[in-house]
Amino acid sequence: TQDYHFGLEDHEGISELFDCD
Amino acid sequence: PQQTPIRAAMYSIQQLRGELTSISDQPSGILMVYFKNCTVDPSEDITKRVDQFGQIFSQKFAQAVGQRCEGLGKKRFTLGVQLYYKVMESMLKSEEKRLSVQNFSKLLNNATFHTSLLACALEVVLATYVGYSLKNGGSESPETNLCFPWILDVFQLHAFDVYKVIESFIKAEPTLKHDMIEHLGRCEQQIMESIAWKSDSLLFELLRQSREDGTGEQAEPPAT
């Protein structure tokens, strides 16, 4: 969806965001 | 028939409910497999937490909208839980593919992750109904009390934790409509522009930690 600006890099996901990688 | 704002809002509600009719308000078989694959099985904590937050949500909903609406709050909460489990399953599938991992013990035993994900799912449900109320009752409708960031106070969540979930939530739930994705984007902006900078915010602690261990990026020099 072009209005929403996705900012996560390919190597980032919910696991990294919650320090659970 | 001509699409009026009220009819459009009602359609959004029907769409949301339609998407969730086949989703249970209990973890699916696939989710249970992920839970069993964890080093520490999170199943009991997850269902207990959902029950606890269900009671809190219904009480706060009744306080905000009216005491006779506690049942309505329960219905909203159930829709939120259905979406919560649906998105959790989708997130885990994509993480499994991305990381080639099946043991998500750390993530699935992280209470903040679950509370933030449930809050985000409830925000989608609340925004869908509030959108209808606004168009049907105007700003006097008591449901407008439930606008974001109401849910953060109900669950006593740090805004920054919910911020971390939003993008992954949008990626994990392809049926989200464009106006809802826009709404979640506005929530992100509201968090980043103001809520995340409140004195008790988690952000200051994270900035302090990143400065101490040097992982923070160097501040850009001021423009000349």
gemmi code that builds the backbone of each chain (N, CA, C; Angstrom):
import gemmi

chains = {
    "A": [
        ("THR", (0.871, -1.176, 0.000), (0.000, 0.000, 0.000), (0.898, 1.213, 0.000)),
        ("GLN", (0.682, 2.064, -1.045), (1.784, 3.008, -1.203), (1.707, 4.125, -0.184)),
        ("ASP", (0.585, 4.381, 0.473), (0.553, 5.499, 1.410), (1.286, 5.180, 2.696)),
        ("TYR", (1.285, 3.930, 3.067), (1.950, 3.594, 4.326), (3.430, 3.434, 4.028)),
        ("HIS", (4.294, 4.056, 4.828), (5.729, 3.973, 4.554), (6.350, 2.868, 5.377)),
        ("PHE", (6.654, 1.756, 4.704), (7.294, 0.632, 5.410), (8.751, 1.013, 5.644)),
        ("GLY", (9.185, 0.811, 6.898), (10.548, 1.272, 7.218), (11.482, 0.154, 7.616)),
        ("LEU", (10.893, -1.048, 7.886), (11.766, -2.130, 8.371), (12.661, -2.628, 7.225)),
        ("GLU", (13.913, -2.945, 7.583), (14.815, -3.538, 6.580), (14.435, -5.003, 6.405)),
        ("ASP", (14.907, -5.631, 5.326), (14.584, -7.048, 5.090), (15.044, -7.924, 6.253)),
        ("HIS", (16.136, -7.560, 6.880), (16.664, -8.432, 7.946), (16.022, -8.090, 9.292)),
        ("GLU", (15.020, -7.192, 9.280), (14.383, -6.835, 10.570), (12.962, -7.373, 10.595)),
        ("GLY", (12.562, -7.862, 11.725), (11.169, -8.324, 11.893), (10.775, -8.197, 13.348)),
        ("ILE", (9.576, -8.724, 13.658), (9.039, -8.557, 15.032), (9.975, -9.197, 16.063)),
        ("SER", (10.698, -10.250, 15.676), (11.604, -10.909, 16.655), (12.711, -9.964, 17.071)),
        ("GLU", (13.314, -9.269, 16.104), (14.386, -8.325, 16.446), (13.840, -7.151, 17.222)),
        ("LEU", (12.639, -6.684, 16.826), (12.089, -5.477, 17.472), (11.843, -5.705, 18.963)),
        ("PHE", (11.549, -6.978, 19.333), (11.330, -7.286, 20.751), (12.523, -8.050, 21.327)),
        ("ASP", (13.689, -7.853, 20.678), (14.943, -8.444, 21.187), (14.828, -9.931, 21.455)),
        ("CYS", (14.121, -10.624, 20.555), (13.921, -12.075, 20.761), (14.506, -12.847, 19.601)),
        ("ASP", (15.534, -12.261, 18.941), (16.106, -12.997, 17.789), (17.193, -13.948, 18.276)),
    ],
    "B": [
        ("PRO", (-26.259, 0.655, -4.527), (-26.805, 1.915, -3.998), (-25.654, 2.895, -3.715)),
        ("GLN", (-26.066, 4.206, -3.679), (-25.093, 5.275, -3.423), (-24.362, 5.013, -2.102)),
        ("GLN", (-23.011, 5.162, -2.152), (-22.190, 4.869, -0.971), (-22.128, 6.125, -0.104)),
        ("THR", (-22.941, 6.185, 0.945), (-22.853, 7.328, 1.872), (-21.775, 7.019, 2.910)),
        ("PRO", (-21.287, 8.056, 3.622), (-20.258, 7.800, 4.656), (-20.727, 6.767, 5.686)),
        ("ILE", (-22.004, 6.826, 6.073), (-22.478, 5.863, 7.082), (-22.479, 4.461, 6.497)),
        ("ARG", (-22.941, 4.362, 5.240), (-23.002, 3.032, 4.621), (-21.576, 2.481, 4.452)),
        ("ALA", (-20.641, 3.375, 4.140), (-19.239, 2.932, 3.969), (-18.700, 2.419, 5.303)),
        ("ALA", (-19.047, 3.139, 6.376), (-18.555, 2.730, 7.710), (-19.207, 1.405, 8.116)),
        ("MET", (-20.497, 1.271, 7.811), (-21.169, -0.004, 8.161), (-20.546, -1.153, 7.372)),
        ("TYR", (-20.198, -0.830, 6.115), (-19.572, -1.869, 5.273), (-18.245, -2.311, 5.874)),
        ("SER", (-17.490, -1.324, 6.410), (-16.194, -1.682, 7.039), (-16.412, -2.621, 8.213)),
        ("ILE", (-17.463, -2.337, 8.984), (-17.748, -3.205, 10.150), (-18.106, -4.604, 9.664)),
        ("GLN", (-18.941, -4.662, 8.624), (-19.348, -5.990, 8.118), (-18.131, -6.737, 7.582)),
        ("GLN", (-17.239, -5.989, 6.926), (-16.029, -6.615, 6.358), (-15.175, -7.197, 7.478)),
        ("LEU", (-15.000, -6.380, 8.520), (-14.154, -6.833, 9.635), (-14.758, -8.092, 10.254)),
        ("ARG", (-16.071, -8.042, 10.490), (-16.717, -9.198, 11.138), (-16.681, -10.401, 10.200)),
        ("GLY", (-16.831, -10.099, 8.897), (-16.792, -11.197, 7.922), (-15.451, -11.892, 7.912)),
        ("GLU", (-14.376, -11.061, 8.005), (-13.018, -11.640, 7.988), (-12.805, -12.546, 9.193)),
        ("LEU", (-13.474, -12.234, 10.289), (-13.179, -12.951, 11.541), (-14.172, -14.049, 11.874)),
        ("THR", (-15.229, -14.219, 11.050), (-16.245, -15.224, 11.411), (-15.635, -16.612, 11.535)),
        ("SER", (-14.653, -16.905, 10.658), (-14.117, -18.278, 10.695), (-12.933, -18.391, 11.659)),
        ("ILE", (-12.633, -17.265, 12.356), (-11.484, -17.291, 13.280), (-12.012, -17.455, 14.704)),
        ("SER", (-11.421, -18.387, 15.437), (-11.860, -18.626, 16.822), (-11.234, -17.594, 17.753)),
        ("ASP", (-11.859, -17.418, 18.928), (-11.239, -16.533, 19.945), (-10.350, -17.364, 20.874)),
        ("GLN", (-9.996, -18.597, 20.366), (-8.987, -19.402, 21.057), (-7.842, -19.646, 20.057)),
        ("PRO", (-6.643, -19.975, 20.534), (-5.530, -20.245, 19.601), (-5.859, -21.381, 18.636)),
        ("SER", (-5.473, -21.244, 17.389), (-5.752, -22.267, 16.369), (-4.803, -23.449, 16.559)),
        ("GLY", (-5.059, -24.526, 15.813), (-4.197, -25.705, 15.866), (-2.758, -25.346, 15.492)),
        ("ILE", (-2.627, -24.511, 14.480), (-1.274, -24.118, 14.027), (-0.558, -23.334, 15.119)),
        ("LEU", (-1.290, -22.450, 15.789), (-0.670, -21.690, 16.888), (-0.252, -22.627, 18.009)),
        ("MET", (-1.116, -23.612, 18.295), (-0.765, -24.550, 19.381), (0.520, -25.302, 19.058)),
        ("VAL", (0.741, -25.586, 17.766), (1.995, -26.264, 17.376), (3.190, -25.347, 17.654)),
        ("TYR", (3.061, -24.067, 17.299), (4.135, -23.109, 17.597), (4.368, -23.057, 19.106)),
        ("PHE", (3.268, -23.061, 19.886), (3.426, -22.976, 21.342), (4.170, -24.223, 21.868)),
        ("LYS", (3.793, -25.374, 21.305), (4.429, -26.634, 21.776), (5.913, -26.667, 21.387)),
        ("ASN", (6.252, -25.993, 20.267), (7.661, -26.002, 19.824), (8.551, -25.103, 20.671)),
        ("CYS", (7.918, -24.299, 21.553), (8.716, -23.383, 22.378), (9.450, -24.146, 23.483)),
        ("THR", (10.603, -23.655, 23.857), (11.352, -24.243, 24.995), (10.467, -24.195, 26.235)),
        ("VAL", (9.824, -23.049, 26.436), (8.837, -22.901, 27.521), (7.479, -22.660, 26.862)),
        ("ASP", (6.531, -23.556, 27.093), (5.222, -23.464, 26.449), (4.441, -22.265, 26.989)),
        ("PRO", (4.106, -21.285, 26.141), (3.458, -20.049, 26.623), (1.936, -20.119, 26.674)),
        ("SER", (1.344, -21.285, 26.298), (-0.119, -21.378, 26.115), (-0.901, -20.843, 27.302)),
        ("GLU", (-0.533, -21.336, 28.494), (-1.334, -20.987, 29.678), (-1.264, -19.481, 29.942)),
        ("ASP", (-0.023, -18.930, 29.868), (0.121, -17.483, 30.125), (-0.699, -16.669, 29.130)),
        ("ILE", (-0.691, -17.132, 27.867), (-1.368, -16.359, 26.817), (-2.872, -16.338, 27.090)),
        ("THR", (-3.462, -17.493, 27.375), (-4.929, -17.527, 27.586), (-5.306, -16.822, 28.878)),
        ("LYS", (-4.458, -16.952, 29.910), (-4.744, -16.277, 31.189), (-4.707, -14.762, 30.987)),
        ("ARG", (-3.707, -14.321, 30.206), (-3.559, -12.853, 29.977), (-4.762, -12.326, 29.218)),
        ("VAL", (-5.220, -13.091, 28.228), (-6.388, -12.656, 27.437), (-7.609, -12.528, 28.364)),
        ("ASP", (-7.787, -13.469, 29.264), (-8.932, -13.397, 30.200), (-8.820, -12.151, 31.075)),
        ("GLN", (-7.607, -11.916, 31.613), (-7.427, -10.753, 32.512), (-7.716, -9.463, 31.762)),
        ("PHE", (-7.129, -9.343, 30.552), (-7.324, -8.093, 29.811), (-8.770, -7.957, 29.336)),
        ("GLY", (-9.434, -9.091, 29.159), (-10.847, -9.050, 28.782), (-11.674, -8.351, 29.853)),
        ("GLN", (-11.395, -8.689, 31.098), (-12.153, -8.060, 32.211), (-11.831, -6.563, 32.295)),
        ("ILE", (-10.521, -6.256, 32.187), (-10.114, -4.837, 32.292), (-10.759, -4.034, 31.167)),
        ("PHE", (-10.679, -4.584, 29.957), (-11.194, -3.884, 28.763), (-12.695, -3.615, 28.916)),
        ("SER", (-13.440, -4.641, 29.325), (-14.906, -4.481, 29.435), (-15.266, -3.416, 30.466)),
        ("GLN", (-14.538, -3.432, 31.591), (-14.823, -2.430, 32.641), (-14.519, -1.018, 32.126)),
        ("LYS", (-13.346, -0.859, 31.492), (-12.939, 0.471, 31.007), (-13.868, 0.940, 29.882)),
        ("PHE", (-14.318, -0.033, 29.084), (-15.232, 0.290, 27.962), (-16.535, 0.832, 28.541)),
        ("ALA", (-17.029, 0.157, 29.574), (-18.295, 0.588, 30.209), (-18.116, 1.966, 30.845)),
        ("GLN", (-16.963, 2.187, 31.464), (-16.720, 3.503, 32.087), (-16.711, 4.598, 31.014)),
        ("ALA", (-16.150, 4.251, 29.836), (-15.980, 5.284, 28.785), (-17.270, 5.518, 28.002)),
        ("VAL", (-18.055, 4.430, 27.816), (-19.212, 4.553, 26.904), (-20.528, 4.558, 27.659)),
        ("GLY", (-20.567, 3.848, 28.788), (-21.804, 3.784, 29.582), (-21.944, 2.409, 30.205)),
        ("GLN", (-22.411, 2.352, 31.454), (-22.435, 1.111, 32.207), (-23.231, 0.028, 31.497)),
        ("ARG", (-24.290, 0.397, 30.762), (-25.121, -0.631, 30.136), (-24.407, -1.219, 28.907)),
        ("CYS", (-23.203, -0.732, 28.607), (-22.499, -1.191, 27.408), (-21.408, -2.211, 27.693)),
        ("GLU", (-21.427, -2.787, 28.924), (-20.330, -3.713, 29.234), (-20.371, -4.926, 28.277)),
        ("GLY", (-21.610, -5.368, 27.964), (-21.736, -6.520, 27.055), (-21.175, -6.193, 25.682)),
        ("LEU", (-21.421, -4.956, 25.272), (-20.919, -4.513, 23.960), (-19.396, -4.528, 23.962)),
        ("GLY", (-18.852, -4.120, 25.128), (-17.386, -4.111, 25.260), (-16.831, -5.512, 25.123)),
        ("LYS", (-17.545, -6.472, 25.708), (-17.092, -7.878, 25.619), (-17.058, -8.333, 24.157)),
        ("LYS", (-18.092, -7.904, 23.404), (-18.154, -8.321, 21.981), (-16.987, -7.720, 21.201)),
        ("ARG", (-16.723, -6.460, 21.478), (-15.590, -5.793, 20.800), (-14.293, -6.498, 21.141)),
        ("PHE", (-14.175, -6.862, 22.437), (-12.942, -7.506, 22.884), (-12.785, -8.852, 22.189)),
        ("THR", (-13.869, -9.596, 22.050), (-13.796, -10.927, 21.397), (-13.326, -10.777, 19.951)),
        ("LEU", (-13.830, -9.768, 19.264), (-13.380, -9.529, 17.871), (-11.881, -9.218, 17.858)),
        ("GLY", (-11.459, -8.441, 18.855), (-10.041, -8.073, 18.940), (-9.176, -9.298, 19.171)),
        ("VAL", (-9.657, -10.213, 20.026), (-8.883, -11.437, 20.322), (-8.791, -12.319, 19.076)),
        ("GLN", (-9.890, -12.388, 18.325), (-9.864, -13.197, 17.092), (-8.808, -12.654, 16.138)),
        ("LEU", (-8.779, -11.319, 16.007), (-7.798, -10.701, 15.114), (-6.380, -10.885, 15.665)),
        ("TYR", (-6.250, -10.794, 16.969), (-4.953, -10.985, 17.655), (-4.364, -12.369, 17.314)),
        ("TYR", (-5.165, -13.423, 17.443), (-4.651, -14.771, 17.169), (-4.386, -14.940, 15.670)),
        ("LYS", (-5.253, -14.316, 14.847), (-5.088, -14.449, 13.382), (-3.755, -13.832, 12.950)),
        ("VAL", (-3.492, -12.625, 13.461), (-2.270, -11.918, 13.059), (-1.040, -12.594, 13.667)),
        ("MET", (-1.169, -13.092, 14.903), (-0.034, -13.772, 15.546), (0.397, -14.974, 14.695)),
        ("GLU", (-0.601, -15.743, 14.228), (-0.290, -16.926, 13.415), (0.423, -16.502, 12.126)),
        ("SER", (-0.073, -15.473, 11.502), (0.502, -14.987, 10.247), (1.922, -14.466, 10.479)),
        ("MET", (2.122, -13.756, 11.586), (3.468, -13.235, 11.922), (4.445, -14.392, 12.108)),
        ("LEU", (4.010, -15.427, 12.842), (4.913, -16.541, 13.132), (5.261, -17.296, 11.845)),
        ("LYS", (4.301, -17.434, 10.964), (4.578, -18.105, 9.683), (5.628, -17.333, 8.890)),
        ("SER", (5.492, -16.012, 8.879), (6.459, -15.243, 8.075), (7.815, -15.215, 8.776)),
        ("GLU", (7.822, -15.187, 10.128), (9.106, -15.230, 10.854), (9.785, -16.582, 10.643)),
        ("GLU", (8.974, -17.645, 10.629), (9.531, -18.998, 10.412), (10.218, -19.053, 9.044)),
        ("LYS", (9.561, -18.450, 8.064), (10.120, -18.455, 6.702), (11.377, -17.581, 6.654)),
        ("ARG", (11.314, -16.420, 7.295), (12.429, -15.461, 7.238), (13.648, -15.932, 8.007)),
        ("LEU", (13.402, -16.534, 9.186), (14.524, -16.889, 10.062), (14.852, -18.375, 10.037)),
        ("SER", (13.984, -19.176, 9.326), (14.145, -20.649, 9.337), (14.217, -21.171, 10.768)),
        ("VAL", (13.333, -20.618, 11.607), (13.276, -21.019, 13.025), (11.859, -21.491, 13.327)),
        ("GLN", (11.703, -22.464, 14.253), (10.354, -22.877, 14.658), (10.142, -22.688, 16.157)),
        ("ASN", (11.222, -22.413, 16.857), (11.127, -22.235, 18.318), (11.124, -20.733, 18.602)),
        ("PHE", (9.931, -20.193, 18.908), (9.805, -18.758, 19.181), (9.583, -18.532, 20.682)),
        ("SER", (10.296, -19.266, 21.472), (10.059, -19.242, 22.910), (10.227, -17.842, 23.498)),
        ("LYS", (11.290, -17.150, 23.125), (11.536, -15.812, 23.703), (10.404, -14.850, 23.328)),
        ("LEU", (10.049, -14.844, 22.058), (9.004, -13.907, 21.617), (7.657, -14.262, 22.241)),
        ("LEU", (7.307, -15.519, 22.232), (5.969, -15.931, 22.684), (5.847, -15.940, 24.211)),
        ("ASN", (7.005, -15.785, 24.877), (6.935, -15.628, 26.345), (7.193, -14.171, 26.749)),
        ("ASN", (7.108, -13.297, 25.750), (7.335, -11.866, 26.025), (5.977, -11.190, 26.207)),
        ("ALA", (5.650, -10.864, 27.447), (4.296, -10.324, 27.753), (4.048, -9.011, 27.016)),
        ("THR", (5.113, -8.191, 26.873), (4.935, -6.885, 26.198), (4.552, -7.079, 24.734)),
        ("PHE", (5.151, -8.088, 24.098), (4.803, -8.374, 22.701), (3.310, -8.717, 22.601)),
        ("HIS", (2.848, -9.590, 23.465), (1.446, -10.020, 23.407), (0.491, -8.875, 23.705)),
        ("THR", (0.824, -8.099, 24.717), (-0.073, -7.005, 25.097), (-0.126, -5.957, 23.985)),
        ("SER", (1.036, -5.693, 23.379), (1.086, -4.699, 22.287), (0.321, -5.201, 21.070)),
        ("LEU", (0.469, -6.496, 20.768), (-0.239, -7.061, 19.608), (-1.745, -7.050, 19.846)),
        ("LEU", (-2.162, -7.411, 21.043), (-3.598, -7.411, 21.366), (-4.137, -5.985, 21.320)),
        ("ALA", (-3.356, -5.030, 21.817), (-3.782, -3.620, 21.802), (-3.952, -3.142, 20.364)),
        ("CYS", (-3.021, -3.539, 19.495), (-3.099, -3.126, 18.087), (-4.331, -3.734, 17.413)),
        ("ALA", (-4.598, -5.001, 17.718), (-5.788, -5.659, 17.156), (-7.061, -4.975, 17.652)),
        ("LEU", (-7.087, -4.624, 18.930), (-8.271, -3.949, 19.492), (-8.420, -2.546, 18.900)),
        ("GLU", (-7.293, -1.907, 18.630), (-7.338, -0.564, 18.028), (-7.997, -0.628, 16.642)),
        ("VAL", (-7.714, -1.694, 15.901), (-8.346, -1.870, 14.578), (-9.865, -2.018, 14.748)),
        ("VAL", (-10.281, -2.825, 15.734), (-11.717, -3.030, 15.966), (-12.368, -1.728, 16.424)),
        ("LEU", (-11.749, -1.073, 17.404), (-12.327, 0.167, 17.954), (-12.433, 1.234, 16.859)),
        ("ALA", (-11.376, 1.365, 16.051), (-11.359, 2.420, 15.019), (-12.435, 2.143, 13.979)),
        ("THR", (-12.692, 0.871, 13.725), (-13.727, 0.529, 12.737), (-15.105, 0.972, 13.243)),
        ("TYR", (-15.362, 0.708, 14.527), (-16.671, 1.078, 15.090), (-16.750, 2.581, 15.366)),
        ("VAL", (-15.630, 3.160, 15.806), (-15.650, 4.602, 16.088), (-15.881, 5.354, 14.769)),
        ("GLY", (-15.293, 4.823, 13.707), (-15.503, 5.471, 12.405), (-16.993, 5.541, 12.097)),
        ("TYR", (-17.715, 4.450, 12.417), (-19.164, 4.433, 12.175), (-19.843, 5.432, 13.105)),
        ("SER", (-19.457, 5.413, 14.382), (-20.116, 6.298, 15.366), (-19.927, 7.757, 14.979)),
        ("LEU", (-18.710, 8.083, 14.539), (-18.438, 9.484, 14.192), (-19.360, 9.937, 13.059)),
        ("LYS", (-19.541, 9.044, 12.097), (-20.345, 9.434, 10.934), (-21.832, 9.404, 11.281)),
        ("ASN", (-22.185, 8.572, 12.311), (-23.598, 8.389, 12.612), (-24.035, 9.313, 13.733)),
        ("GLY", (-23.158, 9.548, 14.686), (-23.579, 10.351, 15.864), (-22.813, 11.641, 15.974)),
        ("GLY", (-21.822, 11.814, 15.113), (-21.004, 13.021, 15.262), (-20.091, 12.887, 16.472)),
        ("SER", (-19.424, 13.984, 16.792), (-18.393, 13.894, 17.835), (-19.024, 13.734, 19.218)),
        ("GLU", (-20.424, 13.832, 19.296), (-21.002, 13.691, 20.647), (-21.067, 12.227, 21.068)),
        ("SER", (-20.953, 11.317, 20.113), (-21.102, 9.885, 20.450), (-20.059, 9.492, 21.494)),
        ("PRO", (-20.513, 8.830, 22.600), (-19.567, 8.458, 23.650), (-18.454, 7.539, 23.145)),
        ("GLU", (-18.718, 6.867, 22.010), (-17.681, 5.936, 21.531), (-16.427, 6.685, 21.086)),
        ("THR", (-16.579, 7.977, 20.845), (-15.384, 8.718, 20.426), (-14.375, 8.793, 21.579)),
        ("ASN", (-14.821, 8.475, 22.804), (-13.852, 8.426, 23.923), (-12.835, 7.307, 23.715)),
        ("LEU", (-13.187, 6.368, 22.798), (-12.317, 5.191, 22.638), (-11.246, 5.415, 21.582)),
        ("CYS", (-11.200, 6.640, 21.037), (-10.193, 6.890, 20.004), (-8.788, 6.706, 20.548)),
        ("PHE", (-7.879, 6.343, 19.652), (-6.444, 6.210, 20.038), (-5.991, 7.503, 20.686)),
        ("PRO", (-5.258, 7.535, 21.789), (-4.530, 6.390, 22.415), (-5.245, 5.792, 23.627)),
        ("TRP", (-6.611, 5.780, 23.604), (-7.357, 5.246, 24.757), (-6.852, 3.850, 25.151)),
        ("ILE", (-6.637, 2.985, 24.145), (-6.274, 1.588, 24.428), (-4.933, 1.504, 25.162)),
        ("LEU", (-4.015, 2.461, 24.923), (-2.702, 2.437, 25.617), (-2.901, 2.600, 27.116)),
        ("ASP", (-3.835, 3.481, 27.487), (-4.077, 3.702, 28.930), (-4.754, 2.478, 29.540)),
        ("VAL", (-5.673, 1.867, 28.785), (-6.407, 0.701, 29.327), (-5.429, -0.416, 29.686)),
        ("PHE", (-4.463, -0.662, 28.793), (-3.512, -1.753, 29.033), (-2.232, -1.258, 29.688)),
        ("GLN", (-2.189, 0.031, 29.969), (-1.009, 0.649, 30.609), (0.268, 0.261, 29.849)),
        ("LEU", (0.182, 0.507, 28.556), (1.273, 0.120, 27.661), (2.147, 1.326, 27.337)),
        ("HIS", (3.449, 1.088, 27.130), (4.303, 2.125, 26.590), (3.959, 2.284, 25.103)),
        ("ALA", (3.784, 3.520, 24.673), (3.386, 3.778, 23.275), (4.420, 3.185, 22.322)),
        ("PHE", (5.687, 3.266, 22.748), (6.753, 2.822, 21.845), (6.662, 1.315, 21.574)),
        ("ASP", (6.164, 0.554, 22.533), (6.021, -0.892, 22.320), (4.952, -1.180, 21.272)),
        ("VAL", (3.858, -0.417, 21.317), (2.804, -0.614, 20.298), (3.336, -0.156, 18.940)),
        ("TYR", (4.144, 0.908, 18.969), (4.741, 1.414, 17.727), (5.519, 0.300, 17.026)),
        ("LYS", (6.200, -0.521, 17.846), (7.061, -1.573, 17.251), (6.243, -2.654, 16.552)),
        ("VAL", (4.958, -2.786, 16.936), (4.136, -3.865, 16.400), (3.458, -3.458, 15.105)),
        ("ILE", (3.184, -2.167, 14.924), (2.251, -1.724, 13.877), (2.676, -2.149, 12.480)),
        ("GLU", (3.921, -1.912, 12.137), (4.319, -2.256, 10.749), (4.204, -3.767, 10.511)),
        ("SER", (4.686, -4.550, 11.445), (4.595, -6.020, 11.269), (3.138, -6.464, 11.226)),
        ("PHE", (2.279, -5.740, 11.970), (0.849, -6.075, 11.991), (0.259, -5.850, 10.593)),
        ("ILE", (0.603, -4.728, 10.006), (0.068, -4.383, 8.660), (0.564, -5.400, 7.642)),
        ("LYS", (1.853, -5.787, 7.765), (2.410, -6.773, 6.821), (1.751, -8.134, 7.001)),
        ("ALA", (1.390, -8.441, 8.251), (0.879, -9.804, 8.541), (-0.615, -9.932, 8.224)),
        ("GLU", (-1.318, -8.796, 8.027), (-2.792, -8.871, 7.851), (-3.173, -8.203, 6.519)),
        ("PRO", (-3.021, -8.954, 5.404), (-3.276, -8.355, 4.080), (-4.725, -7.929, 3.854)),
        ("THR", (-5.663, -8.365, 4.728), (-7.076, -7.989, 4.465), (-7.394, -6.605, 5.034)),
        ("LEU", (-6.418, -5.993, 5.719), (-6.685, -4.654, 6.268), (-7.003, -3.683, 5.116)),
        ("LYS", (-8.058, -2.907, 5.295), (-8.448, -1.961, 4.234), (-7.549, -0.724, 4.270)),
        ("HIS", (-7.523, -0.028, 3.149), (-6.636, 1.111, 2.991), (-6.870, 2.151, 4.080)),
        ("ASP", (-8.139, 2.425, 4.439), (-8.377, 3.475, 5.441), (-7.892, 3.025, 6.814)),
        ("MET", (-7.899, 1.714, 7.067), (-7.421, 1.229, 8.373), (-5.898, 1.298, 8.426)),
        ("ILE", (-5.261, 1.005, 7.306), (-3.792, 1.105, 7.265), (-3.387, 2.577, 7.451)),
        ("GLU", (-4.163, 3.436, 6.840), (-3.904, 4.879, 7.028), (-4.061, 5.244, 8.507)),
        ("HIS", (-5.094, 4.688, 9.116), (-5.350, 4.999, 10.546), (-4.178, 4.539, 11.410)),
        ("LEU", (-3.691, 3.327, 11.145), (-2.562, 2.818, 11.931), (-1.305, 3.662, 11.671)),
        ("GLY", (-1.175, 4.142, 10.439), (-0.053, 5.024, 10.119), (-0.136, 6.320, 10.930)),
        ("ARG", (-1.368, 6.835, 11.087), (-1.554, 8.060, 11.880), (-1.253, 7.786, 13.355)),
        ("CYS", (-1.599, 6.574, 13.821), (-1.264, 6.206, 15.206), (0.257, 6.230, 15.387)),
        ("GLU", (0.950, 5.673, 14.417), (2.432, 5.669, 14.474), (2.949, 7.101, 14.575)),
        ("GLN", (2.401, 7.956, 13.712), (2.862, 9.363, 13.707), (2.574, 10.018, 15.051)),
        ("GLN", (1.377, 9.755, 15.578), (0.995, 10.366, 16.856), (1.948, 9.912, 17.963)),
        ("ILE", (2.313, 8.633, 17.909), (3.242, 8.089, 18.924), (4.599, 8.764, 18.774)),
        ("MET", (5.077, 8.826, 17.529), (6.454, 9.269, 17.316), (6.575, 10.786, 17.491)),
        ("GLU", (5.495, 11.470, 17.177), (5.547, 12.938, 17.266), (5.275, 13.434, 18.678)),
        ("SER", (4.479, 12.685, 19.467), (4.181, 13.241, 20.797), (4.174, 12.199, 21.913)),
        ("ILE", (3.368, 11.171, 21.787), (3.161, 10.271, 22.935), (4.477, 9.650, 23.407)),
        ("ALA", (5.338, 9.264, 22.443), (6.580, 8.561, 22.811), (7.548, 9.487, 23.550)),
        ("TRP", (7.246, 10.800, 23.555), (8.178, 11.729, 24.206), (7.665, 12.178, 25.578)),
        ("LYS", (6.625, 11.526, 26.064), (6.166, 11.876, 27.421), (7.224, 11.480, 28.440)),
        ("SER", (7.228, 12.165, 29.565), (8.356, 12.025, 30.503), (8.575, 10.577, 30.927)),
        ("ASP", (7.488, 9.796, 31.042), (7.687, 8.409, 31.544), (7.916, 7.431, 30.399)),
        ("SER", (8.244, 7.959, 29.203), (8.318, 7.064, 28.038), (9.542, 6.143, 28.061)),
        ("LEU", (9.340, 4.988, 27.511), (10.387, 3.959, 27.371), (11.515, 4.468, 26.472)),
        ("LEU", (11.190, 5.415, 25.605), (12.122, 5.855, 24.567), (13.388, 6.449, 25.197)),
        ("PHE", (13.201, 7.197, 26.285), (14.367, 7.861, 26.889), (15.354, 6.815, 27.420)),
        ("GLU", (14.789, 5.757, 28.001), (15.646, 4.685, 28.526), (16.407, 4.027, 27.377)),
        ("LEU", (15.700, 3.785, 26.257), (16.348, 3.133, 25.095), (17.437, 4.042, 24.520)),
        ("LEU", (17.159, 5.339, 24.450), (18.160, 6.278, 23.914), (19.387, 6.302, 24.827)),
        ("ARG", (19.120, 6.260, 26.141), (20.230, 6.305, 27.093), (21.077, 5.035, 26.926)),
        ("GLN", (20.397, 3.890, 26.797), (21.118, 2.609, 26.652), (21.951, 2.630, 25.365)),
        ("SER", (21.349, 3.126, 24.280), (22.074, 3.056, 22.994), (23.264, 4.013, 23.047)),
        ("ARG", (23.126, 5.118, 23.796), (24.263, 6.047, 23.885), (25.363, 5.390, 24.684)),
        ("GLU", (24.951, 4.680, 25.779), (25.974, 4.074, 26.660), (26.737, 2.979, 25.926)),
        ("ASP", (25.987, 2.099, 25.215), (26.772, 1.003, 24.582), (27.158, 1.343, 23.152)),
        ("GLY", (26.958, 2.621, 22.824), (27.544, 3.079, 21.552), (26.865, 2.529, 20.334)),
        ("THR", (25.697, 1.853, 20.516), (25.077, 1.286, 19.292), (24.292, 2.399, 18.570)),
        ("GLY", (24.071, 3.525, 19.278), (23.236, 4.560, 18.636), (23.958, 5.170, 17.454)),
        ("GLU", (23.234, 5.604, 16.471), (23.876, 6.270, 15.322), (24.339, 7.644, 15.771)),
        ("GLN", (25.413, 8.120, 15.156), (25.896, 9.447, 15.515), (24.850, 10.496, 15.098)),
        ("ALA", (24.641, 11.506, 15.950), (23.666, 12.550, 15.597), (24.166, 13.286, 14.347)),
        ("GLU", (23.279, 13.628, 13.488), (23.660, 14.366, 12.271), (24.118, 15.763, 12.660)),
        ("PRO", (25.190, 16.278, 12.019), (25.597, 17.663, 12.328), (24.487, 18.623, 11.914)),
        ("PRO", (24.357, 19.723, 12.677), (23.296, 20.689, 12.330), (23.513, 21.205, 10.917)),
        ("ALA", (22.418, 21.470, 10.254), (22.539, 22.008, 8.889), (23.162, 23.398, 8.987)),
        ("THR", (23.952, 23.760, 7.982), (24.596, 25.087, 8.053), (23.533, 26.097, 7.627)),
    ],
}
model = gemmi.Model(1)
for chain_id, residues in chains.items():
    chain = gemmi.Chain(chain_id)
    for i, (resn, *xyz) in enumerate(residues, 1):
        res = gemmi.Residue()
        res.name, res.seqid = resn, gemmi.SeqId(i, " ")
        for name, pos in zip(("N", "CA", "C"), xyz):
            atom = gemmi.Atom()
            atom.name, atom.element = name, gemmi.Element(name[0])
            atom.pos, atom.b_iso = gemmi.Position(*pos), 0.0
            res.add_atom(atom)
        chain.add_residue(res)
    model.add_chain(chain)
structure = gemmi.Structure()
structure.add_model(model)
structure.setup_entities()
